[in-house]
């Protein structure tokens, strides 16, 4: 039997393989019993303490030989890199996932981008906002920076936008199932971007966070006049408006939203106004003199999730 003193990063224990493949540990032990040849793939090494350690690549090949497919199989030769990126995400680090997505984008392997994002979005319900911020949002920020520096073409940016938006829409479609339908008595939110902003991904992610937490969401899309956003809020009796700002918009545009929306709001039925996006971060919230029940500039979706939790029983 082969002996190893230190396992590599992708050498897994029997229990780790069982968890990954969704099978009982005894099944894994049977597949690799006694270090015997696994489907002709070679002998299985053990640690100095006699514990089996199986490489991820070998475990996936043997599982496929035995008719057992898992999400990593769809990534073929990229499976190990995907596994490493997901392991890093569990430790709160999104850089590996972003690097992987950028590499696929540059390599014209956009199909893998969609597979990866859809998998991440199905691990938890609701999706961890840190994943949405770090991977979905972080990837697109990297794409924007690379386009601005000339490292990516416009067609690359469009391909990235397509894959991210399609992944979000797939998640939203899944919420149409009866068990995810918001209660008629659930609060309503109006989500939009202000004219002339045509970037939709930020508001789509906000829509997803709200919908997964049971809110009724009226997503108006992009490039709306401020007056139309407020008119929709008043018509629906919405308790929340969410507006996203992206460059080249800036603090002056956010301050104009506060002023115009404040002048049009119904003081007898106040609502909250939450503003987000990279272009909003330099703006300042007026300390007083506005008609909103709450007025905030949020840095990310995690802050939105926290706000929703704070106001869940309000």
GIUR-V432727 format. One record per backbone hydrogen bond with DSSP energy under -0.5 kcal/mol. CO is the residue of the C=O (numbers start at 0). NH is the residue of the N-H. Records with the same first field share a line. If there is no record, write none. Layout:
CO=NH ; NH
This chain:
1=45
7=10
9=11 ; 55
11=53
12=16
13=17
14=18
15=19
16=20
17=21 ; 22
23=26 ; 27
24=28
25=29
26=30
27=31
29=32
31=34
32=35
34=43
36=38
37=40
41=37
42=44
44=52
45=3
46=49
50=46
53=11
54=58
55=59
56=60
57=61
58=62
59=63
60=64
61=65
62=67
63=66
66=68
69=72
70=73
71=74
72=75
74=77
75=78
77=81
78=82
79=83
80=84
81=85
82=86
83=87
84=88
85=89
86=90
87=90 ; 92
88=91
91=93
93=97
94=98
95=99
96=100
97=101
98=102
99=103
100=104
101=105
102=106
103=108
104=107
108=111 ; 112
109=113
110=114
111=115
112=116
113=117
114=118
115=119
116=120
117=121
118=121 ; 122
119=122 ; 123
127=130 ; 131
128=132
129=133
130=134 ; 135
131=136
132=137
134=138
135=139
136=140
137=141
138=142
139=143
140=144
141=145
142=146
143=147
144=148
145=150 ; 151
146=149
152=156
153=157
154=158
155=159
156=160
157=161
158=162
159=163
160=164
161=165
162=166
163=167
164=168
165=169
166=170
167=171
168=172
169=173
170=174
171=174
172=175
173=176
176=179 ; 180
177=180
182=185
186=215
187=238 ; 239
188=217
189=241
190=219 ; 220
191=243
192=223
193=196
196=222
197=199
199=203
200=204
201=205
202=206
203=207
204=208
205=209
206=210
207=211
208=212
209=212 ; 214
210=213
214=216
215=188 ; 217
216=218
217=190 ; 219
220=192
223=194
224=228
225=229
226=230
227=231
228=232
229=233
230=234
231=235
232=236 ; 237
238=271
239=189
240=273
241=191
242=275
243=193
244=278
245=248
249=252 ; 253
250=254
251=255
252=256
253=257
254=258
255=259
256=260
257=261
258=262
259=263
260=264
264=266
265=268
270=292 ; 293
271=240
272=295
273=242
274=297
275=244
276=279
277=280
279=282
293=272
295=274 ; 297
299=303
300=304
301=305
302=306
303=307
304=308
305=309
306=310
308=311
310=313
